[in-house]
Structure formats: C-alpha cells, structure tokens
Amino acid sequence: MRVLVTGHQGYLGTVMVPVLRAEGHDVVGLDSGFFADCVLGKLPGDPPGIAVDLRDVTVEQLAGFDAVIHLAALSNDPLGALHPEITYDINHHASVRLARLAKEAGVRRFLYASTCSVYGAAGEDLVTEDAPLKPITPYAESKVRVEDDVVALADADFTPVFLRNATAFGFSPRLRADIVLNNLVGYAVLTSEVKVLSDGTPWRPLVHAADIASAFATCLAAPTESIHCRAFNIGTEANNLTVADIARAVVDAVPGSRLNITGESGADPRSYRVDFSAAREAIGFRAAWSVPAGAQELYQEYTARGLTSDDFFHRFTRLPHLEKLRDAGILDESMRRIVGAGVTAPA
Ligand SMILES: NC(=O)c1ccc[n+]([C@@H]2O[C@H](COP(=O)([O-])OP(=O)(O)OC[C@H]3O[C@@H](n4cnc5c(N)ncnc54)[C@H](O)[C@@H]3O)[C@@H](O)[C@H]2O)c1
C-alpha cells in the first residue's frame, strides 16, 4: 500500500515507519518537524516527507495514498493544558479536516492515533471500547472530539479506525522523556533515584512503541469488515500496572537505583485499567513487550548512547522544547513555523 504517515518525525512515527516499510508499504511522511533534530544517538533514515503544518494540508497532497496513518498532534497533557486552544486547533480541527480531505482525495483507510486516556478516571474495572468516555484534560478531550467527528465520515469507500493506544514506552531514536517509563528510567540513570511524585496508586496501561507500530501495520492488512469504523484499545492486560509497580520494574532494571515515592503531587485523577480483547479477537493483535523488558531496553540504550541531563529535561521533553522553539523565533504563538526562520533552536 502507499501510506501517508503524519507525525513521522515524532517518537512513535520514527519507530513505525521502518515497521511499515518492512511489511512492503511505500511510506511517505508529513510533519512540521518540531522534534526532527531531537535524536538520541544516530539519526534514523526518514522516508520522503512533506514538510507542512497539519493545519495547511491540501487535498492535492493527499492524492494517491491508499491509507493515512494520523499521528501528528500536540501529544500530551502538559502541552494541552498550557495551550488548550492550540491543542484543539491542531488535534481536533486540523485532524477532522485531514480526514475530510483524505476522503475527498480517495484515501480508503484512515487510521487514527487515539488514546486510552479518553476513559479518564475509570477506577478498578477493566474498560472496554464501549465504556463511557470521560476525558479529563484538553488533550484527551481533543481525541474524543476527533473520534466523534470522523465516525460521521465513514462510508463504503472510507474506513476510519480509532486505535486507542495505552501510554507508550520504549526506545525510539526520537526519544520522549515525558512518558512514564521512559521518564522513570532516565531519571534513575541520571540520579540513581526512581522518583514517583504521585502516591503510586493510579493505574497506567502501558504498551511498547514497537507494539503500537505493529498494531497499525495489522490494521493496514486487516479485511475492511474487521475494522470498519471501530475503536480498538491497543496494549495488553499484562501491562495494566500501577505507577508503583512500574517504578519497581525500573529499580530492577537500573543497577544501584532506589525507590522514592514522594506523593508530593497528590492523587492523580487519571487512573484506568483497560481490556484489550477486542483487537485480539477482531484482528489478532497481541502486544509482545513487557514493562520489565522495556525498562531493561531503555537502560541499555540510555547508557550506550550517553543520555545527558540537558537532553532528558529539555530536548526530549515536549513542552520545554516547543517553548524553546517559540522563544527562539522559530515558531509563532500559534505554534506555526515562522517563514524564513531556521529549524534548530540554539543549544
Ligand atoms: N506516546 C504515547 O504515549 C501515546 C499514547 C497514546 C496516543 N498517542 C498519540 O500518538 C501520536 C504520536 O505520539 P508521539 O508520542 O509520537 O508524539 P510526538 O510528540 O513525539 O510526535 C508528534 C509529531 O507530530 C508532529 N506535529 C505536531 N503538530 C503538528 C502540526 N501542527 N503539523 C504537522 N506536524 C505536527 C510533531 O512535529 C511530531 O513529529 C499522537 O497523536 C499522540 O496523541 C501517543
């Protein structure tokens, strides 16, 4: 298939593109390049790409693709909380517009990166795709709105699929240090402390970035009737863990580290345990990576590639990096690239 991957220069996209290419797909990327140079170690080979802001995509740019995998977004709660209107602009309005233009261009499959955080504070029971959606942040709300609006575009020629990914972990050359396992391992490598700011009790379903890539590849190959207009939770019940469980896996992976659950940030309202059986039954998807294996992988990659404090706290943490690009005059207040500005923030 000829596949357009938006957000291909992000954390997940950088892992996903080689997986899709290995399955024989002809991949083109589309990204505004916010994190293009935020690489730990060797720069990966990117596919051919369209350097454009999602908000400015044209129908002509979408012509000739069999499928669109839509990853591009302001990708976490802190970004969403600081700039809710920009989050809705990019994550909601531009995403729905992208789907509409893709349909107009004759794209038949639209695979959307949604999130399990649409379930919000769901408590102890396992949530299925039919559970009520109770987003508690602008980021999660933006994902719910896209699902609602894009469902309405489905017809015999246009198949949207909503992959509600658990929180990702694992090494990507375009690292993110602001997701829980990657963060705990990095902090432990740099300080020998596994520091949990909450009381450690919230449930967090986790899934490796490579497993997310494989879920999208599985959806590209699946018969239309198995996926048409469906939402799938992406992950595995084995990785429904509390933050304290995750932290203990990090202590085991990072030699000489010790656990410190400070509780200083108070109770975290985001807590949910997720049922992943629908994707297993409909498309045979099974996540392979465990959290202890992911913690080991991260420890090895961080130490082999020489993770520094500056990288960890700034370059690989989405919010400070975007603020740096804005302060350097590379992005404007709406997070659009300023014409004629460079691409790299000063060190
Ligand atoms: N990483 C996770 O834990 C996780 C979990 C669930 C869902 N998701 C979703 O998966 C997707 C990818 O996540 P990620 O972790 O790779 O995020 P990321 O921040 O690493 O990558 C997002 C990419 O989108 C691009 N982008 C952002 N705004 C853009 C715009 N206006 N125009 C063009 N490109 C733009 C960025 O440049 C970046 O390359 C996101 O939609 C995210 O919400 C991620």
The ligand as a Tripos MOL2 file, in Angstrom:
@<TRIPOS>MOLECULE
LIG
   44    48     1     0     0
SMALL
NO_CHARGES

@<TRIPOS>ATOM
      1 N1          3.3170    8.3530   23.0400 N.am      1 LIG1
      2 C1          2.2380    7.9360   23.7130 C.2       1 LIG1
      3 O1          2.2880    7.5010   24.8680 O.2       1 LIG1
      4 C2          0.8940    7.9670   23.0350 C.ar      1 LIG1
      5 C3         -0.1600    7.2690   23.6180 C.ar      1 LIG1
      6 C4         -1.4180    7.3370   23.0200 C.ar      1 LIG1
      7 C5         -1.5930    8.0810   21.8670 C.ar      1 LIG1
      8 N2         -0.5350    8.7510   21.3210 N.ar      1 LIG1
      9 C6         -0.7600    9.5490   20.1230 C.3       1 LIG1
     10 O2          0.1200    9.0980   19.1150 O.3       1 LIG1
     11 C7          0.5170   10.1910   18.2990 C.3       1 LIG1
     12 C8          2.0350   10.2790   18.2170 C.3       1 LIG1
     13 O3          2.5470   10.4250   19.5400 O.3       1 LIG1
     14 P1          4.0990   10.6310   19.7870 P.3       1 LIG1
     15 O4          4.3670   10.1310   21.1560 O.co2     1 LIG1
     16 O5          4.8740   10.0950   18.6630 O.co2     1 LIG1
     17 O6          4.1660   12.2140   19.8160 O.3       1 LIG1
     18 P2          5.3630   13.1970   19.3540 P.3       1 LIG1
     19 O7          5.1130   14.4890   20.0360 O.co2     1 LIG1
     20 O8          6.6580   12.5340   19.5460 O.co2     1 LIG1
     21 O9          5.1260   13.3340   17.7890 O.3       1 LIG1
     22 C9          4.1100   14.1130   17.2350 C.3       1 LIG1
     23 C10         4.5670   14.5590   15.8540 C.3       1 LIG1
     24 O10         3.5300   15.3710   15.2970 O.3       1 LIG1
     25 C11         4.1260   16.4950   14.6990 C.3       1 LIG1
     26 N3          3.1800   17.6040   14.7350 N.ar      1 LIG1
     27 C12         2.6180   18.1690   15.8290 C.ar      1 LIG1
     28 N4          1.8490   19.2160   15.4680 N.ar      1 LIG1
     29 C13         1.9280   19.2970   14.1060 C.ar      1 LIG1
     30 C14         1.3570   20.1770   13.1520 C.ar      1 LIG1
     31 N5          0.5570   21.1990   13.5170 N.pl3     1 LIG1
     32 N6          1.6420   19.9840   11.8460 N.ar      1 LIG1
     33 C15         2.4600   18.9620   11.4540 C.ar      1 LIG1
     34 N7          3.0330   18.0970   12.3260 N.ar      1 LIG1
     35 C16         2.7740   18.2770   13.6410 C.ar      1 LIG1
     36 C17         5.3710   16.8040   15.5220 C.3       1 LIG1
     37 O11         6.3360   17.5400   14.7880 O.3       1 LIG1
     38 C18         5.8430   15.4100   15.8860 C.3       1 LIG1
     39 O12         6.7810   14.9180   14.9500 O.3       1 LIG1
     40 C19        -0.1280   11.4360   18.8890 C.3       1 LIG1
     41 O13        -1.3380   11.6770   18.2120 O.3       1 LIG1
     42 C20        -0.4210   11.0200   20.3100 C.3       1 LIG1
     43 O14        -1.5020   11.7260   20.8560 O.3       1 LIG1
     44 C21         0.7050    8.7110   21.8770 C.ar      1 LIG1
@<TRIPOS>BOND
     1     1     2 1
     2     2     3 2
     3     2     4 1
     4     4     5 ar
     5     4    44 ar
     6     5     6 ar
     7     6     7 ar
     8     7     8 ar
     9     8     9 1
    10     8    44 ar
    11     9    10 1
    12     9    42 1
    13    10    11 1
    14    11    12 1
    15    11    40 1
    16    12    13 1
    17    13    14 1
    18    14    15 2
    19    14    16 1
    20    14    17 1
    21    17    18 1
    22    18    19 2
    23    18    20 1
    24    18    21 1
    25    21    22 1
    26    22    23 1
    27    23    24 1
    28    23    38 1
    29    24    25 1
    30    25    26 1
    31    25    36 1
    32    26    27 ar
    33    26    35 ar
    34    27    28 ar
    35    28    29 ar
    36    29    30 ar
    37    29    35 ar
    38    30    31 1
    39    30    32 ar
    40    32    33 ar
    41    33    34 ar
    42    34    35 ar
    43    36    37 1
    44    36    38 1
    45    38    39 1
    46    40    41 1
    47    40    42 1
    48    42    43 1
@<TRIPOS>SUBSTRUCTURE
     1 LIG1         1 GROUP 0 **** ****
